[in-house]
Structure formats: structure tokens, C-alpha cells
């Protein structure tokens, strides 16, 4: 056992040969390197498979023996300052290693086909391999400084991957937005790290936890300073995991290739923030204000992400907001002290969301057959529909991922989300109500996405988007006190009507989507199996005489839970479990029912349904319905107005301050400087005409100016002092 742990330091270095070899090969022998480009995908998968086997072995040892291992060596020693580097293998590390390895393998295998026709194929695999190495280094780090180094490397790789198609202005803008937004969080993280070094004198996790707890117990530290430094550490996680209010980069990150979206949203960048909070949770639990702050940010993010996903047309952006909301559940669980539930949901969500993103990539890949290469159209759900008969395997996998995220048993996310909802009732009834309501919203927008994509007819064949009636961009009125105020798109109603509208086709010759190749379907099927069965690691399977159960995940996390003194309770009452599960599943089923009512193709003919007619007929009810639809649509379409607020407050505000400073610099500072120079010039020009070369004249003027000076001085002394 000890022998295996001794070689854990090599894990972050295993993926590095691929980007190094690609870079050297393109520099020295570019033709040969490009001709053998499929070989690099094979080696990328092979090296990550080695990491997965290594990580699985470490995890099995931990489950059987609860074994922890840490090794550090000194890097810099100067008087009282010592900086050490090393690696830490504990349950949290092993969970993250398995997530990164399994999702990474699926993404790499999938990308070999998805990116096969892209000119940047080699660059893609170099970036993604270096990103995996950075993330592996982050999760095995033994101190805050080491985490910060790999934290920045992960951010750099995300910048490169989001802006992979940098020739497209929107992609270049998206990667810059992600980079700048994360710089805000990274600056807070750096300040927090330095603050805790000032307080404790150490960067090592265990020293940090022990010293901080001792200082708090002995009342030897300023509580305001401690809370501020802990909050700054959390700010780094807020930006990286796209939590409110630093979430604005996440939907724009969808401009990168779809496999990158799957990797970022499941196992790397956004998971890094959750990992950091989980790693520092023993520190945060000693500061109640910070725990409350974490839970508050989590519940706001849950609700905001779900409401922003309600009316999205872009399939990847809808999934992006779903990621934001689901990570909010994980952050809420961490803020409540439910360490086990948080990591459980991180696992189940990672596999379900990877399945959904890769499924969406399969859909987009096939829609390009119909529409051509146009991300604005191939990702638009209003142009989809009816894909069931063309893509049955993708449809089944996408449906299972959708139902999992909705919280339908026995799929993975049901077990973890149900546990978080149950813990939230014990923590705060208000938070619990919001979390349960958002669970219903999640079921609604996820099933809406499925119905718009796979049910009905292929809308691209029946709609030319030329402003015809009932197009997805047809309009309804927004009513105000003085009548119609504006015209806005009615996405919800028109999407229901589109399936019966067979207007002029988009193309003269119809083309149809095709099911993806086997190399893209195989990762989907593997992720389907994981989505079906990964929830079993956290459900009861063994009982003792007292009726208390022990599950694999609890055994796995026992050392960390003991360190945290967590509130997690491993006992189960089956009657209570079934009751709570019935409540959460009922909420999810209600959301599915509402989505089916509004988006199912056979409900699109309004004149045959008295129930819907009662809402949409002309009159007060129609006006009321229009108002609700437009409020929801505008809120979602405008991203909750957060981006507009930032653009108005920060972008324009900072630009205005910069212009004011520029004006002051040019007109005042430069004006004074230039004025002195010009005055000296004119004075010199005037004096040269006064001078005649006679000393008596110079002496006369000198005495004259001295006399004036003394007169002024005497006047000031006499009248003012």
C-alpha cells in the first residue's frame, strides 16, 4: 500500500508528454507530426487511462483502510520562511482524480471524431492534455501556494480552450471575458492566501487548520480579519465555479468546441472551485459567518441559474445555466456542512452533465448536416425537433441524462439531490423551499430542452425564418399602462405552434440528420452506464444489527468527515427516506408535466384544447399570459440583466472614470507643465530685448525687483499677520 502511494507524485506529469511532443514535433518536423495526428489522440487516451487505473487503486485502498498519504519537500528556505511542495492523497483527492480521468477519457475519445476535420486538431489535443495535467496537479497539491500555481494554469488552459476558434470574434471575446472575470476571483484568492499566511505563518493545509482553530479557541485573532481572509479565499471559488455574481463568463464559454464544454462543466474548471471549498471546509467550519455566506451564494446561484435557463434557445447555453444551478446545490451543501452530500452531487452531476454535453455535441454535429456549419443555427433548439427517428441512440442517452438531472429515480442525480434537499430542511426552511422550487424548475427546463430537440418534426425543414406567422421569432405585445409598449419575440408560444406549420422549406433540397459515428456513441453509452449506476456508491447496501447502514461513499470519506466533525448522518429511516423521496420526485414530475403540457407536439394545436385556449384567447387572460411569458423570456434572454448591470456600472463607469482622469491629466497636469514651459519661453524672449549689455542697467532692474518684493512682503506682514 505504501509502495503505491510513493509514486503518486507522478500523476500530474503523466499527460505532459503529449503536449510536449506535439509542440516539439510541429516545430521540428511539422509534416510528419500532422500526418500522424491520430496517434496523439491514442496516446492522450492511453496516458489518461493509466491515471484512471492508478487512481482507482488508490481509492480502493482508501475505502478498505482509510489510508491517507502526504509527502512534501522543501523548495525555498530563508530564515523563518519555508516554502514546501508536495502531494496529498486523501478521499477528496482520489474522488477528483477519478472524475478527471474518467470524464477526460470519454471526452478525448469523443473528440477524436468530433474534431477530425478541424485544422486545429493537434492544437486541440495539446491544450486539452495540458489542461488535464494542470487539473491533476491542482487536486494533488498539498498547500495553498501550490494550489494557486495550478489554479492559474487551469485558468490559462480554459482561456485557450474557450477561445480555440479565435478567428471568430465572438469566441475571442468569450475567452477574454472568462479570463477577466476569473482574474477578479483569482485576485481575491491570492489576497486570502497571503492573509492566512500573515495570520498562521503557514501555507500547509493541516497547519493552517490547526493553528486557526487554536487561535479562535484562545481568542488570539481578530475575527473581522479572519472572516475577511476566509471570504477572499471563497471569492476565488465563486469565480471558478461560476457562482453568483461572477457567473457571467459561463454561458459565453460555450463558444469553444462542445467536448471542451463537457470537460469544463464536468471535471475541470468549474469543479476546481468546488474542490477548493471542500478542501478548505475544515477552515470555513470554524467561521460561522463564512459558512452562512457560502450557503447564501449557493441558494442564490441555484435559483438564478434555473430561471436563466427557462427560455434559452441555444442548447449549450441552456446546459451551461443548468451547470451553474447544479453547482449551486453543491455549494449550498458545503455551506450547510453536508460534506458527503456535496461530493456525492459533484460525482453524479459530473457524469450526467458530461453525458448531456456530449449528447448535445452529437446533436449539433448532425444538425450541421442539415443547416451547414453555423453555430448560431446548429445549436438553436427552434431549428431542431423530430430527431428521435434520426438519432435514436443519442435520444435515449440524452433522455437518461435529462431524467437524471431532473431527479428521477433510480438515476444518479436523484440520490444526491434528494440528500441535499433533505439536509436543507434541517438547515433553513426558506432555503429548502427555494431549493425544492428550483428542483421543479430544473425538471421543467431540462424536459423542455429534450422535447424541443427530439419530439415533433424537424423544424429546419418546415420553417424559413423570413418573418412568417408562427415562426419562433414571431412577436407578441408587451402591455403597459398606455397600451402596447414594445414588441418582443414570443419563443414559448411560437415554439409550440411551429410543429404544425409547414411553410416554405429552408433549403430547396431536404437533408436529414444522421446518427453519430461509433467513436462518438461509445462515450455516450459508457456515460449512460455511469449515470445509471454511479448513484449506487451513495445508497445503502449493508445493515448492522441496529439498522444503521454504511455505504461506499461514507466509508471512502470517513477520514475527511472525522476531520470536519461533519453534520452528515449515516443512519437511515426507510419510512422517512421514502417520504422525502416521494416529495422530491413529485416536484420533479410536476415540472415534467408542465413542460409536456407546453411543449409536447400534440399540444401545439391550441384550438383543440380548452385548457390552453382559456389562457391564450383574446382578452384579459391573454394579456396576463403575455405578460408572464414576456417577463420570463426577457429575464432569461437578458441573462437576468446582470451583464447589463455590469456593462453599465463597471464597464461604462470605469471608462468614464478613465476619461475623467485622462482629461485631468491632459488639461491640468500637462497644462501646468506646458504652461510653465511656455511662460519661461515668453519671459526669456522678453528679457532678451531688455538686456543691452550694460551692467548698470542690470543692477537697476535687480534693485527694482528686490524693492517690489520687499514692498509686497511688508504689505502681507502688516495687513494679514
C-alpha positions in Angstrom: 0.0 0.0 0.0 2.7 2.4 1.0 4.6 1.5 -2.1 1.7 2.6 -4.4 1.4 6.0 -2.6 5.1 6.8 -3.0 4.6 7.1 -6.8 1.5 9.3 -6.6 3.6 12.4 -7.3 4.0 11.3 -10.9 0.2 11.6 -11.6 0.2 15.3 -12.8 3.2 14.6 -15.1 1.7 11.6 -16.9 -0.3 13.6 -19.5 2.5 16.1 -20.3 4.4 14.0 -22.9 1.6 14.6 -25.4 1.6 18.4 -25.5 5.4 18.5 -25.3 5.7 16.0 -28.2 3.1 17.8 -30.3 4.9 21.2 -29.7 8.3 19.9 -30.5 7.1 17.9 -33.5 5.3 20.9 -35.0 8.4 22.9 -34.5 10.9 20.5 -35.9 9.0 18.1 -38.2 5.6 19.6 -38.8 4.7 17.5 -41.9 5.4 14.1 -40.1 3.6 15.3 -36.9 0.5 16.3 -38.8 0.4 13.1 -40.9 0.4 11.0 -37.6 -2.0 13.2 -35.8 -4.5 10.4 -34.9 -1.6 8.8 -32.9 -1.7 11.7 -30.5 -5.3 11.1 -29.6 -4.4 7.4 -28.9 -1.6 8.4 -26.6 -3.7 11.0 -24.8 -6.4 8.4 -24.0 -3.7 5.8 -23.1 -1.9 8.1 -20.6 -5.2 9.2 -19.0 -6.2 5.5 -18.7 -3.1 4.9 -16.8 -4.0 7.7 -14.4 -7.5 6.2 -14.0 -6.2 2.8 -13.1 -3.7 4.3 -10.7 -6.5 6.5 -9.1 -8.8 3.5 -8.8 -6.2 1.5 -7.0 -5.6 4.4 -4.5 -9.3 4.7 -4.0 -9.8 1.0 -3.3 -7.0 1.2 -0.7 -8.6 4.2 1.0 -12.0 2.5 1.1 -10.6 -0.6 2.7 -8.1 1.0 5.0 -8.9 4.7 5.2 -5.3 5.4 4.4 -4.0 9.0 3.9 -0.6 9.9 2.5 1.2 13.2 2.2 4.8 13.9 1.2 6.5 17.3 1.0 9.9 18.6 0.2 11.4 22.0 0.8 11.7 24.3 -2.1 12.8 27.6 -0.5 14.2 28.1 3.0 15.1 31.6 4.2 15.3 32.3 7.9 11.8 31.7 9.3 10.3 31.3 5.8 10.0 27.9 4.3 8.1 27.0 1.2 7.4 23.3 0.6 6.0 21.5 -2.4 4.5 18.0 -2.3 1.4 16.0 -2.9 -1.6 14.9 -0.7 -3.7 11.8 -1.4 -6.9 11.7 0.6 -10.5 10.8 -0.2 -11.2 14.2 -1.8 -8.2 13.9 -4.0 -9.0 10.4 -5.1 -12.6 11.3 -6.0 -11.4 14.2 -8.1 -8.7 12.1 -9.7 -11.3 9.5 -10.8 -13.7 12.2 -12.1 -10.9 13.9 -14.1 -9.6 10.6 -15.5 -13.0 9.1 -16.5 -14.6 12.2 -17.9 -11.3 13.1 -19.6 -11.0 9.7 -21.3 -14.6 10.0 -22.6 -14.0 13.5 -23.9 -10.7 12.6 -25.6 -12.2 9.5 -27.3 -15.2 11.5 -28.4 -13.1 14.4 -29.6 -11.1 12.2 -32.0 -14.1 12.0 -34.3 -15.7 15.4 -33.4 -12.6 17.4 -34.2 -11.3 15.1 -37.0 -11.9 17.7 -39.8 -10.7 20.7 -37.8 -7.4 22.3 -38.8 -6.6 22.8 -35.1 -6.8 19.1 -34.3 -3.3 18.8 -32.9 -3.5 22.1 -31.1 -6.8 20.9 -29.5 -5.2 17.7 -28.1 -2.1 19.7 -26.8 -4.4 22.1 -25.0 -6.7 19.5 -23.5 -3.8 17.3 -22.3 -2.1 20.2 -20.6 -5.5 21.2 -19.1 -5.8 17.7 -17.6 -2.3 17.8 -16.2 -3.0 21.2 -14.6 -6.2 20.0 -13.0 -4.4 16.8 -11.7 -1.7 19.0 -10.2 -4.3 21.2 -8.5 -6.2 18.3 -6.8 -3.0 16.7 -5.6 -1.5 19.9 -4.2 -0.5 19.9 -0.5 -0.6 23.6 0.2 -2.2 26.9 -0.9 0.7 28.2 -2.9 0.9 25.0 -4.9 -2.9 25.2 -5.5 -2.6 28.7 -6.6 0.0 27.9 -9.2 -2.0 25.1 -10.8 -5.2 27.2 -10.3 -3.7 29.8 -12.7 -2.6 27.1 -15.1 -6.2 25.7 -15.2 -7.4 29.2 -15.9 -4.9 29.7 -18.7 -5.9 26.4 -20.3 -9.6 27.3 -20.1 -8.8 30.6 -21.8 -7.1 28.8 -24.6 -9.8 26.2 -25.0 -12.8 28.6 -24.8 -11.1 30.7 -27.5 -10.0 27.7 -29.5 -11.7 29.1 -32.6 -10.1 32.5 -32.0 -10.7 33.7 -35.6 -14.4 34.1 -34.7 -14.8 37.4 -32.9 -17.4 36.1 -30.5 -15.1 33.2 -29.4 -12.2 35.7 -28.9 -14.5 37.9 -26.8 -15.8 34.9 -24.8 -12.3 33.7 -23.8 -11.3 37.3 -22.8 -14.5 37.6 -20.7 -13.8 34.3 -18.9 -10.2 35.4 -18.3 -11.0 38.8 -16.9 -13.9 37.6 -14.7 -11.7 34.9 -13.2 -8.9 37.4 -12.6 -11.3 39.0 -10.1 -11.7 35.8 -8.3 -8.0 34.9 -8.5 -7.0 38.3 -7.0 -9.3 37.6 -4.1 -7.9 34.1 -3.7 -4.3 35.5 -3.7 -5.2 38.1 -1.0 -6.8 35.4 1.1 -3.8 33.1 0.8 -1.5 36.0 1.9 -3.9 36.9 4.7 -3.9 33.5 6.2 -0.1 33.3 5.9 0.0 36.5 7.9 -2.3 35.0 10.5 -0.9 31.5 10.7 2.6 31.7 9.2 2.0 28.6 7.1 0.6 27.5 3.7 0.2 23.8 4.6 -3.4 22.7 5.0 -3.1 20.8 8.3 -1.0 23.5 9.9 -3.5 26.1 8.6 -6.5 24.3 10.1 -4.8 23.5 13.5 -3.3 27.0 14.0 -6.5 28.8 13.0 -8.6 26.6 15.4 -6.2 27.2 18.2 -6.2 31.0 17.6 -10.0 31.0 17.6 -10.3 28.9 20.7 -7.8 31.2 22.6 -9.3 34.3 21.2 -5.9 35.4 19.8 -7.0 36.5 16.3 -9.2 39.4 15.1 -12.5 37.8 14.0 -13.1 40.5 11.3 -9.7 39.9 9.7 -10.2 36.1 9.8 -13.7 36.4 8.3 -12.4 38.7 5.6 -9.5 36.5 4.6 -11.7 33.4 4.5 -14.3 35.3 2.3 -11.5 36.2 -0.1 -10.5 32.6 -0.4 -14.1 31.8 -1.2 -14.2 34.5 -3.9 -11.7 32.5 -5.9 -14.1 29.5 -5.8 -17.0 31.8 -6.7 -15.4 32.9 -10.0 -14.0 29.5 -11.0 -17.3 27.6 -10.3 -19.4 30.3 -11.9 -21.4 31.2 -8.8 -23.3 34.5 -8.4 -22.2 37.2 -9.0 -19.1 36.1 -11.0 -21.0 33.6 -13.2 -21.2 35.8 -16.3 -18.4 34.1 -18.1 -20.0 30.7 -18.2 -22.6 31.0 -21.0 -20.1 32.7 -23.2 -17.7 29.8 -22.6 -19.9 27.7 -24.9 -18.2 29.3 -27.9 -15.5 26.7 -27.5 -15.8 23.2 -29.0 -18.5 21.1 -27.4 -16.1 18.5 -26.0 -14.4 21.4 -24.1 -17.8 22.4 -22.7 -18.2 18.9 -21.4 -14.8 18.8 -19.8 -15.0 22.3 -18.3 -18.5 21.7 -16.9 -18.0 18.2 -15.6 -14.4 17.7 -14.4 -12.1 20.6 -14.7 -12.6 24.4 -14.4 -16.0 24.6 -12.6 -15.1 21.6 -10.4 -12.0 23.3 -9.3 -14.0 25.9 -7.3 -16.0 23.2 -5.6 -12.8 21.3 -4.8 -11.2 24.4 -3.2 -14.2 24.9 -0.9 -14.3 21.2 0.0 -10.5 21.2 0.7 -10.8 24.3 2.9 -14.0 23.3 4.6 -12.3 22.4 7.9 -11.1 26.1 7.9 -14.5 27.5 7.0 -16.5 25.5 9.5 -14.6 27.3 12.3 -16.0 30.7 10.9 -19.9 30.6 11.0 -20.3 33.8 9.0 -18.3 32.3 6.1 -20.4 29.2 6.1 -23.6 31.2 6.1 -22.1 33.3 3.2 -21.3 30.1 1.2 -24.8 28.7 1.7 -26.3 32.1 0.7 -24.3 32.3 -2.5 -25.3 28.7 -3.2 -29.0 29.2 -2.9 -28.9 32.5 -5.0 -27.0 30.6 -7.7 -29.4 27.7 -7.6 -32.4 29.9 -8.3 -30.7 32.3 -10.7 -29.2 29.6 -12.9 -32.6 27.8 -13.2 -34.5 30.9 -14.1 -32.0 31.9 -16.7 -32.2 28.5 -18.4 -36.0 28.6 -18.8 -36.2 30.3 -22.2 -32.8 29.7 -23.7 -32.8 28.8 -27.4 -29.1 27.7 -27.6 -28.9 24.1 -26.3 -25.4 24.5 -24.9 -26.2 27.8 -23.1 -29.2 26.1 -21.5 -26.9 23.3 -20.3 -24.4 25.9 -19.1 -27.0 27.6 -16.9 -28.0 24.2 -15.7 -24.4 23.6 -14.6 -24.4 26.9 -12.7 -27.6 25.9 -10.9 -26.5 22.4 -10.0 -23.1 23.6 -8.7 -25.2 25.9 -6.6 -26.7 22.8 -4.9 -23.2 21.5 -4.3 -22.1 24.9 -2.8 -25.3 25.0 -0.7 -24.5 21.6 0.7 -20.9 22.7 1.6 -22.3 25.8 3.3 -24.6 23.7 5.3 -21.7 21.4 6.4 -23.1 18.4 4.4 -19.7 17.4 3.1 -20.8 13.9 1.9 -23.9 15.2 0.1 -21.9 17.9 -1.7 -19.2 15.5 -3.0 -21.9 12.9 -3.9 -23.7 15.5 -6.0 -20.4 16.6 -7.6 -19.9 13.0 -8.7 -23.4 12.3 -10.0 -23.7 15.7 -11.7 -20.3 15.4 -13.4 -21.3 12.2 -15.2 -24.8 13.3 -16.0 -23.7 16.7 -17.4 -20.8 15.1 -19.4 -23.4 12.8 -21.0 -25.7 15.8 -21.8 -22.9 17.9 -23.3 -21.5 15.1 -25.4 -25.1 14.3 -26.4 -25.6 17.9 -27.4 -22.4 17.8 -29.4 -23.7 14.7 -31.3 -26.9 16.7 -32.0 -25.0 19.8 -33.2 -22.7 17.6 -35.3 -25.7 16.1 -37.0 -27.6 19.4 -37.4 -24.7 20.8 -39.3 -25.6 18.2 -42.0 -28.9 19.9 -42.4 -28.0 23.6 -41.8 -24.3 23.7 -42.6 -21.6 25.0 -40.3 -23.3 27.8 -38.3 -23.1 27.6 -34.5 -25.9 30.2 -34.3 -28.2 27.8 -36.2 -26.9 24.3 -35.4 -27.2 25.0 -31.7 -30.7 26.6 -31.9 -33.3 24.3 -30.5 -36.0 26.0 -32.5 -34.5 24.5 -35.6 -34.3 21.0 -34.1 -37.2 18.7 -33.2 -38.1 15.3 -34.6 -34.6 13.9 -34.1 -35.8 10.7 -32.5 -36.1 8.7 -35.7 -32.8 10.0 -37.0 -30.7 9.7 -33.8 -32.3 7.0 -31.6 -29.1 6.2 -29.6 -28.4 9.9 -28.9 -32.0 10.4 -28.0 -32.0 7.6 -25.4 -28.7 8.7 -23.8 -29.9 12.4 -23.8 -33.2 11.4 -22.2 -31.5 9.4 -19.4 -29.1 12.3 -18.7 -32.1 14.7 -18.6 -34.1 12.5 -16.3 -31.1 12.1 -14.0 -30.6 15.8 -13.7 -34.4 16.2 -13.1 -34.0 13.9 -10.1 -36.0 10.9 -11.3 -35.0 7.6 -9.5 -33.1 5.4 -9.8 -30.8 7.6 -11.9 -27.7 9.2 -10.3 -28.6 12.7 -9.5 -31.8 11.6 -7.7 -29.8 10.2 -4.8 -27.5 13.1 -4.3 -30.0 15.9 -4.9 -32.6 14.3 -2.6 -30.0 14.2 0.2 -29.2 17.9 -0.3 -32.9 18.8 -0.2 -33.4 16.8 3.0 -30.4 18.4 4.7 -31.7 21.9 3.6 -34.9 21.4 5.6 -32.8 20.9 8.7 -30.6 24.0 7.9 -33.2 26.6 6.8 -36.8 26.1 5.7 -36.6 29.2 3.5 -33.5 27.7 1.7 -35.3 24.4 1.5 -38.4 25.9 -0.2 -36.2 27.7 -2.8 -34.2 24.5 -3.4 -37.3 22.4 -3.9 -38.9 25.0 -6.1 -35.8 25.1 -8.2 -35.8 21.3 -8.5 -39.2 21.7 -10.2 -37.8 24.4 -12.5 -34.9 22.1 -13.3 -37.2 19.3 -14.4 -39.2 21.9 -16.5 -36.3 23.4 -18.5 -34.5 20.1 -18.9 -37.5 18.3 -20.2 -38.4 21.4 -22.4 -34.9 21.0 -23.9 -35.5 17.4 -24.6 -38.9 17.9 -26.2 -37.8 20.8 -28.4 -34.9 18.7 -29.6 -36.3 15.2 -30.2 -40.1 15.4 -30.4 -42.3 16.7 -33.2 -41.0 17.4 -36.7 -37.6 18.6 -37.9 -38.3 22.3 -37.8 -35.4 23.3 -40.1 -37.4 21.7 -42.9 -40.6 23.5 -42.2 -39.5 27.0 -41.4 -37.7 29.6 -43.4 -37.5 32.2 -40.7 -38.5 35.0 -43.1 -40.9 36.6 -40.7 -43.8 34.3 -41.4 -46.6 33.9 -39.0 -45.9 31.4 -36.1 -42.2 31.4 -36.6 -40.1 31.1 -33.5 -39.3 34.8 -33.8 -42.9 35.9 -34.2 -43.9 38.6 -31.7 -46.5 39.4 -29.1 -47.1 42.6 -27.4 -45.8 43.7 -24.0 -48.7 45.6 -22.4 -48.3 48.6 -20.2 -50.5 51.3 -18.7 -50.8 53.1 -22.1 -51.3 50.0 -24.2 -48.6 48.3 -26.3 -45.1 49.3 -25.1 -42.9 47.2 -27.3 -42.7 44.1 -29.5 -40.7 41.2 -28.3 -40.2 37.6 -29.6 -42.7 35.0 -28.2 -40.5 32.0 -28.0 -42.7 29.8 -25.8 -46.0 30.1 -27.7 -44.5 30.1 -31.2 -42.3 27.1 -30.5 -45.4 25.1 -29.6 -47.1 26.2 -32.8 -44.2 25.5 -35.2 -44.7 21.8 -35.4 -48.0 22.2 -37.3 -46.6 24.9 -39.6 -45.3 23.5 -42.8 -44.3 26.7 -44.6 -41.6 27.1 -47.2 -38.5 24.9 -46.5 -35.2 26.4 -45.5 -33.5 24.6 -48.4 -34.7 23.6 -51.8 -33.4 20.0 -51.3 -34.1 18.4 -47.9 -31.3 16.9 -46.0 -31.6 14.9 -42.8 -29.6 14.5 -39.6 -27.5 11.3 -39.2 -26.6 9.3 -36.1 -23.1 10.0 -35.0 -20.2 7.6 -35.6 -19.4 4.8 -33.2 -16.4 6.6 -31.8 -18.8 9.4 -30.6 -21.6 7.0 -29.5 -19.3 4.8 -27.4 -18.5 7.5 -24.8 -22.2 8.3 -24.6 -23.0 4.6 -23.8 -20.3 4.5 -21.2 -21.6 7.7 -19.6 -25.1 6.2 -19.7 -23.9 3.3 -17.6 -22.2 5.6 -15.2 -25.4 7.8 -14.9 -27.4 4.7 -14.2 -25.2 3.1 -11.6 -22.9 5.7 -10.1 -25.6 6.7 -7.6 -25.2 3.2 -6.0 -22.0 4.4 -4.3 -24.1 6.5 -2.0 -27.2 4.4 -1.4 -27.5 1.9 1.5 -26.4 -1.7 0.8 -25.4 -3.2 4.1 -27.0 -3.2 7.6 -25.8 -3.9 11.0 -27.9 -5.1 13.9 -29.1 -1.6 14.9 -30.4 -0.9 11.4 -27.7 1.7 10.6 -26.4 1.5 7.1 -22.9 2.1 5.7 -22.4 3.0 2.0 -19.2 3.0 -0.1 -19.1 6.8 -0.2 -19.3 7.2 3.6 -16.6 4.6 4.1 -14.5 6.4 1.5 -15.0 9.8 3.1 -14.7 8.7 6.7 -11.3 10.4 7.4 -12.4 13.7 5.9 -15.7 13.6 7.8 -14.0 12.9 11.0 -11.6 15.8 10.4 -14.6 18.1 9.7 -16.8 16.9 12.6 -19.4 17.0 9.9 -23.1 17.1 10.5 -23.6 14.3 7.9 -25.6 11.4 9.4 -25.2 7.9 8.0 -28.3 6.5 9.7 -31.4 6.0 7.7 -35.1 5.6 8.4 -36.6 4.0 5.4 -40.1 5.4 6.0 -38.6 8.9 6.2 -36.4 8.3 3.2 -39.4 7.1 1.1 -41.5 10.1 2.3 -38.8 12.6 1.4 -38.1 10.9 -1.9 -41.8 10.9 -2.8 -41.9 14.6 -2.1 -38.9 15.4 -4.3 -39.9 13.1 -7.1 -43.4 14.6 -7.1 -41.9 18.1 -7.6 -39.8 16.8 -10.5 -42.7 15.0 -12.1 -44.8 18.2 -11.8 -42.1 20.1 -13.7 -42.0 17.4 -16.4 -45.8 17.6 -16.7 -45.8 21.4 -17.2 -43.1 21.1 -19.8 -45.0 18.4 -21.6 -48.2 20.5 -21.4 -46.5 23.4 -23.1 -44.0 21.8 -25.4 -45.3 18.4 -26.4 -46.1 18.4 -30.1 -49.7 17.2 -29.8 -50.4 20.2 -27.6 -49.3 22.7 -30.2 -52.8 22.9 -31.8 -54.3 25.4 -29.3 -57.8 25.5 -30.8 -58.4 21.9 -29.8 -57.5 22.4 -26.1 -60.0 24.3 -23.9 -57.5 24.4 -21.1 -54.9 26.3 -23.2 -57.5 28.3 -25.0 -58.7 29.7 -21.7 -55.2 31.2 -21.3 -54.4 32.4 -24.8 -57.7 33.7 -26.1 -58.0 37.5 -26.7 -58.9 39.3 -23.5 -57.6 39.9 -20.0 -56.3 36.4 -19.6 -54.4 36.6 -22.8 -52.8 39.9 -21.7 -52.0 38.3 -18.4 -50.5 35.3 -20.1 -48.5 37.5 -22.5 -47.1 39.5 -19.5 -45.9 36.3 -17.8 -44.3 34.9 -20.9 -42.6 38.1 -21.8 -41.2 38.6 -18.2 -39.8 35.1 -18.2 -38.4 35.4 -21.8 -36.8 38.8 -21.2 -35.3 37.7 -17.9 -33.8 34.6 -19.5 -32.8 36.3 -22.8 -31.1 39.2 -21.0 -29.4 36.9 -18.6 -31.1 38.3 -15.5 -29.8 41.8 -16.5 -26.6 41.0 -14.6 -24.5 41.5 -17.7 -26.3 44.8 -18.5 -25.7 45.9 -14.9 -22.0 45.1 -15.2 -21.7 46.8 -18.5 -23.4 49.9 -17.2 -21.8 50.1 -13.8 -18.4 48.7 -14.3 -17.5 48.9 -17.9 -19.0 52.3 -18.6 -18.3 53.5 -15.1 -14.6 52.6 -15.3 -14.4 54.0 -18.8 -16.0 57.3 -17.6 -13.5 57.5 -14.7 -10.7 56.8 -17.1 -11.9 59.5 -19.4 -12.1 61.9 -16.5 -8.6 61.0 -15.3 -7.3 61.4 -18.9 -8.9 64.8 -19.2 -7.4 65.9 -15.8 -4.0 64.5 -16.9 -4.1 66.3 -20.3 -5.7 69.6 -19.3 -4.5 70.1 -15.8 -1.2 68.2 -15.2 0.0 68.6 -18.8 -1.4 72.1 -18.8 0.6 73.2 -15.8 3.7 71.6 -17.2 3.3 73.1 -20.6 2.2 76.4 -19.1 5.5 76.7 -17.1 7.4 75.9 -20.3 5.5 78.4 -22.4 5.8 81.1 -19.7 9.5 80.6 -19.4 9.8 80.9 -23.2 8.0 84.2 -23.4 9.8 85.6 -20.3 13.1 84.7 -21.8 12.1 86.2 -25.2 11.0 89.4 -23.4 14.2 89.7 -21.3 16.5 89.3 -24.2 15.1 92.5 -25.7 15.5 94.4 -22.3 19.2 93.4 -22.0 21.6 95.9 -23.6 24.9 94.6 -22.2 25.3 97.4 -19.6 25.9 96.3 -16.0 24.3 99.5 -14.6 21.0 98.6 -16.3 21.1 95.1 -14.9 21.8 96.4 -11.5 19.0 98.9 -11.7 16.4 96.2 -12.6 17.7 93.9 -9.9 17.3 96.5 -7.2 13.9 97.5 -8.7 12.6 93.9 -8.4 14.1 93.5 -4.9 12.3 96.6 -3.8 8.9 95.4 -5.2 9.4 92.1 -3.4 10.0 93.8 0.0 7.0 96.0 -0.5 4.8 93.0 -1.2 6.3 91.2 1.8 5.7 94.2 4.1 2.1 94.5 2.9 1.4 90.9 3.7 3.0 91.1 7.1 1.3 94.3 8.1 -2.2 93.5 6.9 -2.6 89.8 7.4 -0.4 88.8 10.3 
